[in-house]
């Protein structure tokens, strides 16, 4: 069986422009002892304001005795109204506003903090509250105190040495209780540049040989501005004997006879101008390389460029070797040993690595899923559509008595490919077994735990066997598309309040595991890698969108081949977000009110998956990913057809009514993800359907349950998640709404006939 991950709508999306710190105020000295905790606290309250509304971000820090629960209170003074909030139970009565802790953030140790927030409306000015209470005790009321920003110089490192004439990269991180207006960079105490947007960076050129220092100064947005400067960090230019070098992604490579592999090359330091790297090959004449020259610039010096190493088919039975030497003027060269893996004269099929594995190809039909779909009334209409094969645990690699394993699927793909004639075939596998998998949910938790040697087992018992099978020469003509770890990395941005997510972040297990999978799979020429990028209802807010792209970039740049190890990203995997909202866009307004202010959109910057995927692709390329990066969108269950589908925009002048009556996504709340009532099949899989898109795909096989509607004991590590219970009235992550889940659902991955029949009935475009 396969398993589906849940999707998140929870986010921390408040942007701060004006900050207020209310100083700590403890109980009076000499107060009679009681059985209650002594309350002392700091409250930081900041807002992002616009005409008619604002977002507030509140950080509560406990400076008193440990708290097991808390209620924060304050008053509005200019008629402001609370709309909706997150990470607390919010309420307003008259001018008084209260926020009560949720189950996961009620315990605050001495010195601990928690961040909460809300959206509000205003009719004019929006003055900040001047006093706060916690559990009825005042912990505020003093004059607002602006806090100086924090700043850290992250480059250059202390003692770094740079070649004479080379650019010296300066970099810093900065934060503030309001916002950072700029970061200045200094060399030897002299200002050399000012940067107003993160990431703060500058390349200093023309520095004389000798010893230097670098520092950074951050300014906040207050008036007058407060500043903080780092200590000076020493570095040298032209000192010692350090010479920039050429770096190879591997010192040796094994190339199957009749096939090819890639080796990446980059420079160790930024050059002052273009650098040409010349590559020469000596040794076995059956081993060839292309290209023979690489050009690096001041912009791309740190991005690996691939050289293809090919081994021609020959008749001998020896493993020939060759040496590939990379050299450039003024740089220390590097050599790579290439070994031909002889196959005794039997030529394997060859498969090139194309720009889009879906273009011009047919899709593999999973017999396990196809037979179940065909057995349902009307299911024959879609039973021959390609769907993803989920490798959701170690046992799935070998297969079970009721489900085919990896090799069995690949062998069946060879049979289907043979029937295609010269048309290539694409088969899709979901790589889904990280330790602490899907760390903030229950329905799709996995078998491996970080605390129980999970990362090591993930590498040796899961990824290694998968890569070994996929690399077998008989499968080289197949286009193998891999979907890398659904619902993993973005949890490190949005859900660090969950213990298992904290462990995944602090241990580095998610990043290390994804890098390992990419290194192993990218090394196989006919394997394509797509990383999961959430969906617009999870990462579409500005405070999730950019940080997620940064995390993807830092993770992938740390692989052996760097950004070249990723072919693309996928959004909406196993989710229900509409591909397009035809009746309104994020720029629509109703009676002068932006649709972003509606409860449904909730200040998100995207209303559908296509606009999100295309925008996210643009940002990823800006972060360093290859310009040919391709996106996939899972459209297996986001059609939302049937009689409930709106056929035209609403005529209402109320923004909430307009959006709710116009949207084709008919969920109760965009945070609902489990077995959604009313959902339908979406666009059928197709290649190159829109700009930047490699394909629409059906990665989640329609008819496979998202999770059980009640507790079902199992040996697959899958828990009972209340978001799959149709009687559950929700939590802060779905606006305390009903779940919209179908009743009587089986364990995640099991066949759910009622769901499949509903998807057929509500398909959009309709089934012909």
GIURDA-V166113 format. One record per pair of residues at least 24 apart in sequence whose ideal C-beta (glycine too) atoms are under 7 Angstrom apart, sorted by sequence separation. I is the first residue (numbers start at 1). J is the second residue. If there is no record, write none. Layout:
{{I	J} {I	J}}
//
This chain:
{{20	44} {40	64} {73	97} {150	174} {188	212} {212	236} {244	268} {287	311} {318	342} {434	458} {609	633} {640	664} {19	44} {20	45} {39	64} {73	98} {149	174} {150	175} {187	212} {188	213} {211	236} {212	237} {244	269} {271	296} {286	311} {317	342} {433	458} {489	514} {640	665} {20	46} {38	64} {72	98} {149	175} {174	200} {210	236} {286	312} {488	514} {581	607} {640	666} {19	46} {37	64} {38	65} {71	98} {72	99} {149	176} {187	214} {210	237} {271	298} {317	344} {581	608} {18	46} {37	65} {87	115} {88	116} {90	118} {171	199} {172	200} {186	214} {209	237} {270	298} {279	307} {286	314} {580	608} {18	47} {37	66} {71	100} {87	116} {171	200} {186	215} {208	237} {209	238} {265	294} {267	296} {309	338} {311	340} {433	462} {485	514} {579	608} {718	747} {16	46} {17	47} {37	67} {86	116} {87	117} {147	177} {171	201} {207	237} {271	301} {315	345} {484	514} {578	608} {579	609} {580	610} {675	705} {718	748} {17	48} {70	101} {85	116} {86	117} {149	180} {170	201} {185	216} {186	217} {246	277} {270	301} {577	608} {578	609} {579	610} {675	706} {16	48} {69	101} {85	117} {151	183} {169	201} {170	202} {184	216} {255	287} {485	517} {577	609} {674	706} {709	741} {15	48} {85	118} {183	216} {184	217} {287	320} {484	517} {673	706} {674	707} {714	747} {14	48} {84	118} {169	203} {170	204} {267	301} {286	320} {313	347} {484	518} {644	678} {709	743} {84	119} {168	203} {183	218} {266	301} {287	322} {289	324} {368	403} {531	566} {709	744} {712	747} {70	106} {82	118} {83	119} {167	203} {168	204} {266	302} {284	320} {368	404} {529	565} {533	569} {535	571} {709	745} {69	106} {83	120} {167	204} {182	219} {266	303} {284	321} {529	566} {530	567} {533	570} {534	571} {535	572} {572	609} {708	745} {26	64} {68	106} {70	108} {82	120} {83	121} {167	205} {180	218} {181	219} {266	304} {283	321} {284	322} {391	429} {518	556} {529	567} {530	568} {531	569} {532	570} {533	571} {571	609} {642	680} {707	745} {708	746} {24	63} {68	107} {81	120} {168	207} {180	219} {181	220} {265	304} {266	305} {283	322} {389	428} {391	430} {394	433} {482	521} {522	561} {528	567} {530	569} {640	679} {641	680} {708	747} {15	55} {67	107} {80	120} {81	121} {180	220} {181	221} {264	304} {265	305} {282	322} {283	323} {388	428} {389	429} {390	430} {391	431} {392	432} {393	433} {515	555} {519	559} {530	570} {535	575} {537	577} {640	680} {705	745} {14	55} {16	57} {67	108} {80	121} {264	305} {281	322} {282	323} {389	430} {391	432} {392	433} {514	555} {518	559} {519	560} {532	573} {536	577} {571	612} {639	680} {705	746} {707	748} {14	56} {66	108} {80	122} {178	220} {179	221} {264	306} {265	307} {386	428} {388	430} {390	432} {535	577} {571	613} {637	679} {639	681} {705	747} {706	748} {14	57} {66	109} {178	221} {263	306} {281	324} {515	558} {522	565} {639	682} {705	748} {66	110} {78	122} {79	123} {170	214} {172	216} {174	218} {176	220} {178	222} {181	225} {262	306} {263	307} {488	532} {490	534} {511	555} {515	559} {637	681} {638	682} {705	749} {65	110} {164	209} {262	307} {279	324} {280	325} {367	412} {482	527} {484	529} {487	532} {636	681} {637	682} {704	749} {705	750} {62	108} {64	110} {78	124} {80	126} {262	308} {263	309} {480	526} {482	528} {484	530} {486	532} {519	565} {636	682} {78	125} {279	326} {479	526} {480	527} {481	528} {482	529} {483	530} {484	531} {485	532} {518	565} {635	682} {674	721} {704	751} {705	752} {62	110} {78	126} {260	308} {261	309} {478	526} {480	528} {482	530} {484	532} {490	538} {518	566} {635	683} {703	751} {704	752} {62	111} {78	127} {260	309} {277	326} {278	327} {364	413} {438	487} {479	528} {481	530} {483	532} {490	539} {674	723} {675	724} {703	752} {62	112} {77	127} {260	310} {278	328} {476	526} {494	544} {673	723} {674	724} {705	755} {277	328} {287	338} {365	416} {427	478} {429	480} {431	482} {434	485} {440	491} {493	544} {569	620} {61	113} {259	311} {276	328} {364	416} {431	483} {439	491} {703	755} {60	113} {76	129} {258	311} {275	328} {287	340} {393	446} {394	447} {425	478} {426	479} {427	480} {428	481} {429	482} {430	483} {431	484} {432	485} {450	503} {463	516} {467	520} {471	524} {703	756} {59	113} {60	114} {75	129} {255	309} {257	311} {286	340} {393	447} {425	479} {431	485} {432	486} {434	488} {450	504} {455	509} {463	517} {467	521} {470	524} {493	547} {579	633} {702	756} {74	129} {249	304} {255	310} {256	311} {258	313} {424	479} {426	481} {428	483} {440	495} {458	513} {493	548} {59	115} {253	309} {255	311} {257	313} {275	331} {284	340} {430	486} {439	495} {464	520} {579	635} {74	131} {257	314} {450	507} {455	512} {459	516} {463	520} {467	524} {470	527} {598	655} {599	656} {702	759} {57	115} {58	116} {74	132} {156	214} {362	420} {440	498} {455	513} {490	548} {493	551} {597	655} {598	656} {601	659} {58	117} {73	132} {410	469} {439	498} {450	509} {492	551} {566	625} {575	634} {579	638} {600	659} {57	117} {72	132} {73	133} {406	466} {417	477} {545	605} {571	631} {574	634} {578	638} {595	655} {600	660} {633	693} {56	117} {153	214} {265	326} {362	423} {364	425} {417	478} {439	500} {440	501} {563	624} {568	629} {572	633} {573	634} {576	637} {577	638} {598	659} {631	692} {635	696} {55	117} {56	118} {72	134} {153	215} {361	423} {364	426} {407	469} {439	501} {489	551} {541	603} {563	625} {564	626} {568	630} {569	631} {570	632} {571	633} {572	634} {576	638} {578	640} {591	653} {593	655} {631	693} {632	694} {636	698} {671	733} {672	734} {153	216} {361	424} {362	425} {363	426} {364	427} {406	469} {489	552} {541	604} {542	605} {563	626} {567	630} {568	631} {583	646} {590	653} {600	663} {631	694} {632	695} {633	696} {634	697} {635	698} {636	699} {637	700} {671	734} {677	740} {55	119} {56	120} {70	134} {71	135} {267	331} {360	424} {361	425} {436	500} {540	604} {541	605} {568	632} {570	634} {595	659} {630	694} {634	698} {636	700} {671	735} {676	740} {70	135} {151	216} {361	426} {410	475} {413	478} {439	504} {540	605} {583	648} {584	649} {590	655} {632	697} {634	699} {637	702} {669	734} {674	739} {676	741} {677	742} {53	119} {54	120} {151	217} {489	555} {540	606} {572	638} {583	649} {634	700} {636	702} {669	735} {675	741} {53	120} {151	218} {168	235} {203	270} {205	272} {394	461} {436	503} {549	616} {557	624} {672	739} {674	741} {675	742} {53	121} {54	122} {358	426} {394	462} {397	465} {410	478} {436	504} {536	604} {552	620} {590	658} {669	737} {672	740} {52	121} {53	122} {149	218} {357	426} {397	466} {668	737} {52	122} {149	219} {536	606} {549	619} {553	623} {600	670} {668	738} {675	745} {149	220} {549	620} {553	624} {54	126} {148	220} {536	608} {540	612} {668	740} {162	235} {164	237} {263	336} {436	509} {536	609} {550	623} {667	740} {60	134} {164	238} {435	509} {535	609} {549	623} {158	233} {159	234} {160	235} {161	236} {162	237} {163	238} {391	466} {584	659} {617	692} {146	222} {158	234} {159	235} {434	510} {536	612} {49	126} {149	226} {151	228} {153	230} {156	233} {614	691} {675	752} {148	226} {150	228} {152	230} {161	239} {166	244} {248	326} {584	662} {614	692} {681	759} {47	126} {148	227} {149	228} {151	230} {156	235} {161	240} {434	513} {583	662} {679	758} {680	759} {681	760} {146	226} {148	228} {153	233} {163	243} {246	326} {610	690} {613	693} {675	755} {679	759} {161	242} {163	244} {246	328} {581	663} {582	664} {680	762} {681	763} {682	764} {683	765} {45	128} {253	336} {255	338} {257	340} {533	616} {581	664} {679	762} {680	763} {45	129} {252	336} {257	341} {678	762} {680	764} {246	331} {251	336} {252	337} {253	338} {254	339} {255	340} {256	341} {257	342} {244	330} {245	331} {246	332} {248	334} {250	336} {251	337} {255	341} {257	343} {431	517} {578	664} {244	331} {245	332} {246	333} {247	334} {252	339} {254	341} {256	343} {483	570} {486	573} {578	665} {243	331} {246	334} {248	336} {486	574} {577	665} {43	132} {243	332} {245	334} {258	347} {259	348} {258	348} {483	573} {259	350} {576	667} {256	348} {258	350} {41	134} {39	134} {388	483} {39	135} {43	139} {43	140} {39	137} {41	139} {575	673} {40	139} {39	139} {576	676} {169	270} {530	632} {12	115} {14	117} {166	269} {167	270} {576	679} {579	682} {166	270} {579	683} {12	117} {166	271} {167	272} {163	269} {166	272} {162	269} {165	272} {20	128} {22	132} {27	137} {25	138} {25	139} {24	139} {25	140} {25	141} {22	140} {361	479} {23	142} {642	761} {645	764} {22	142} {642	762} {641	762} {23	145} {357	479} {637	759} {640	762} {641	763} {21	144} {639	762} {641	764} {20	144} {21	145} {357	481} {639	763} {640	764} {348	473} {351	476} {639	764} {641	766} {21	147} {348	474} {350	476} {351	477} {568	694} {573	699} {574	700} {19	146} {349	476} {350	477} {351	478} {573	700} {348	476} {349	477} {570	699} {343	473} {46	177} {167	298} {46	178} {44	177} {537	670} {537	671} {21	177} {19	177} {19	178} {18	178} {17	178} {16	178} {17	179} {16	179} {357	528} {353	525} {353	526} {351	525} {351	526} {17	221} {483	699} {256	473} {259	476} {443	674} {306	561} {304	561} {304	562} {306	564} {303	562} {303	563} {304	564} {261	523} {443	706} {444	707} {261	525} {443	707} {260	525} {259	525} {428	697} {430	699} {447	716} {447	717} {428	699} {446	717} {445	717} {355	628} {445	718} {356	630} {444	718} {445	719} {443	718} {443	719} {442	719} {442	720} {443	721} {442	721} {441	721} {443	724} {264	560} {264	561} {264	562} {262	561} {382	681} {385	684} {386	685} {264	564} {385	685} {444	748} {443	748} {250	560} {388	698} {249	560} {387	698} {388	699} {249	561} {386	698} {388	700} {385	698} {388	701} {387	701} {303	624} {363	685} {393	716} {359	687} {358	687} {359	688} {373	703} {356	687} {372	703} {356	688} {369	701} {358	694} {358	695} {356	694} {392	749} {376	753} {379	756} {372	751} {376	756} {377	757} {376	757} {379	760} {378	760} {373	756} {381	767} {3	390} {2	390} {3	392} {2	392} {105	497} {104	497} {1	403} {3	432} {6	438} {8	440} {5	438} {6	441} {6	443} {6	444} {5	444} {4	444} {3	444} {5	486} {5	487} {12	494} {11	494} {10	494} {119	603} {8	494} {8	495} {84	599} {15	542} {7	535} {9	537} {13	541} {15	543} {9	538} {13	542} {14	543} {8	538} {11	541} {13	543} {7	538} {12	543} {13	544} {11	544} {53	597} {55	603} {7	575} {5	574} {4	574} {13	603} {102	732} {87	732} {86	732} {84	735} {9	669} {9	670} {10	671} {9	671} {7	673} {6	673} {6	674} {4	700} {2	701} {4	704} {6	706} {2	704} {4	706} {3	718} {6	721} {6	723} {10	733} {9	733} {8	733} {9	734} {4	748} {3	748} {4	749} {3	749} {2	749} {1	749} {1	750}}
//
